[in-house]
């Protein structure tokens, strides 16, 4: 069983940056896609970004395009989410997901097999 572990969340002012990390201590890390989702209070978990198993293909929600960058380092078994120009509406718990069934990546939360515990991101105005 894969257990992703997120880190890097925190409190930042609007316009600032954060880099989230998600590490998976599994030797098959190179064979699965990863995704970032977020969930704000009272809202459904929503797609943010995804990367294919090779790291060559990336996908973004419209709200993330031009501001966020997802990347996958197979040598370090880690996926990153660089978030720039943060806005108060980006405030949420960010979750990292692992998908074996969709190695090219997916925007659908139900395509992900394992989830981390989440990391809080708070953007103040």
C-alpha positions in Angstrom: 0.0 0.0 0.0 1.3 3.4 -1.0 1.1 6.2 1.6 1.8 9.6 0.2 2.9 12.3 2.7 2.4 16.0 1.9 4.4 18.9 3.3 5.0 22.5 2.6 1.7 24.1 3.5 1.4 27.2 5.6 0.2 30.8 5.9 1.2 33.2 3.2 0.0 36.7 2.1 -1.8 37.2 -1.2 0.7 37.3 -4.0 3.1 35.1 -2.3 4.4 31.6 -3.1 4.5 28.1 -1.6 5.9 24.8 -2.7 4.1 21.7 -1.7 5.8 18.3 -1.7 4.4 14.8 -1.7 6.7 11.9 -1.0 5.8 8.3 -1.6 8.2 5.7 -0.2 7.4 3.0 -2.7 9.7 1.5 -5.3 7.0 1.6 -7.9 6.6 5.4 -7.7 7.9 5.7 -11.2 4.9 3.7 -12.5 2.0 5.8 -11.4 0.5 9.2 -12.0 0.1 11.8 -9.2 -2.4 14.6 -8.7 -3.1 17.5 -6.4 -6.6 18.3 -5.2 -7.9 20.7 -2.7 -10.8 21.1 -0.4 -12.1 24.3 1.2 -14.5 24.2 4.1 -18.0 23.3 3.0 -16.9 22.5 -0.5 -16.2 19.4 -2.5 -12.6 18.2 -3.2 -11.6 19.7 -6.5 -8.9 19.0 -9.0 -5.8 21.3 -9.1 -3.1 19.6 -11.1 -1.9 16.2 -12.3 1.2 14.7 -13.8 1.7 11.5 -15.8 3.9 8.6 -14.6 6.9 9.8 -16.6 6.4 13.4 -15.6 6.2 14.5 -19.2 2.5 15.3 -19.3 0.8 17.8 -17.0 -2.8 19.0 -16.5 -4.2 22.0 -14.7 -7.5 23.3 -13.5 -8.3 26.6 -15.1 -7.8 28.3 -11.7 -4.3 27.0 -11.5 -3.1 27.6 -15.1 -0.3 30.2 -15.3 0.2 30.2 -11.5 0.9 26.7 -10.4 3.4 24.1 -11.7 3.4 20.4 -11.0 6.5 18.3 -11.4 7.5 14.8 -10.6 11.0 13.7 -9.6 11.2 9.9 -9.9 14.7 9.8 -8.5 13.4 11.3 -5.2 9.9 9.6 -5.3 8.4 13.1 -4.9 5.9 15.3 -6.7 5.9 19.0 -6.2 3.3 21.8 -6.6 4.9 25.2 -7.0 2.2 27.8 -6.3 2.8 31.4 -7.2 0.6 34.5 -7.1 -1.5 33.0 -4.4 -5.0 34.3 -3.8 -7.2 34.1 -0.7 -9.5 31.8 -2.7 -6.6 29.3 -2.9 -7.1 28.7 0.8 -7.8 25.0 1.4 -6.4 21.7 2.5 -4.3 20.3 -0.3 -4.2 16.6 -0.9 -1.8 14.4 -2.9 -3.3 11.4 -4.7 -1.7 8.4 -6.4 -3.3 6.8 -9.5 -2.3 3.4 -10.9 -5.4 3.1 -13.1 -4.7 6.3 -15.0 -0.9 6.4 -15.6 -1.2 9.4 -17.9 -2.9 11.4 -15.1 -6.5 12.3 -14.4 -8.7 15.2 -13.3 -11.2 12.9 -11.7 -10.8 12.3 -8.0 -12.2 8.7 -8.2 -9.3 7.7 -10.4 -6.9 8.0 -7.5 -6.2 5.0 -5.4 -4.4 6.4 -2.4 -4.4 9.8 -0.7 -2.2 11.6 1.8 -3.5 13.3 4.9 -3.4 16.7 3.4 -1.6 20.0 4.2 -3.3 23.3 5.0 -2.7 26.3 2.8 -4.0 29.6 4.1 -3.7 32.8 2.0 -4.4 36.1 3.8 -5.6 39.2 2.0 
